[in-house]
Amino acid sequence: MKVKATHLRANIFKILDHVAESGETEEIMRKGSMLKITPDTRARKLGALPRRKCIVGDPEKLVHHDWSSAWRP
């Protein structure tokens, strides 16, 4: 959707909410230049990490392990 800068100024929060919710780009005309407001669609750094199994064995044994012999308050 193309809007003028005055419309953007009057409706900035509505326009930003629309971009965030819809994922669509808003185009703003300002002094003969076209500006764009776009959502950030880059993948997050943690999402790019490979997933690996870290527990070898039965995870239930960790939950129900008796730690009382090792506990020294």
C-alpha positions, -999 to 999 in steps of 0.1 A, spaced: 0 0 0 14 34 -9 7 63 14 20 99 18 41 110 47 13 130 62 -9 99 63 19 80 79 23 107 105 -14 106 114 -16 68 115 19 56 124 8 31 150 -19 16 128 5 13 99 32 -3 120 7 -27 135 -5 -37 100 31 -43 89 39 -64 119 7 -85 118 3 -90 80 40 -91 70 32 -68 41 55 -39 31 42 -3 34 55 22 9 57 59 19 62 87 -6 84 115 9 98 144 -12 98 124 -44 115 93 -28 98 60 -21 105 47 14 95 13 27 86 -1 61 91 -39 60 89 -65 87 122 -82 97 120 -117 83 156 -127 89 160 -160 108 171 -156 144 206 -168 153 194 -194 178 170 -208 152 199 -216 129 218 -237 154 217 -275 148 196 -294 172 213 -324 188 203 -349 215 223 -341 246 211 -367 270 225 -402 263 202 -427 280 169 -424 298 161 -388 308 137 -401 335 167 -414 354 180 -379 358 147 -366 372 143 -394 397 179 -398 406 187 -399 444 212 -371 449 211 -372 487 245 -390 490 262 -363 470 244 -333 487 266 -315 511 248 -283 524 
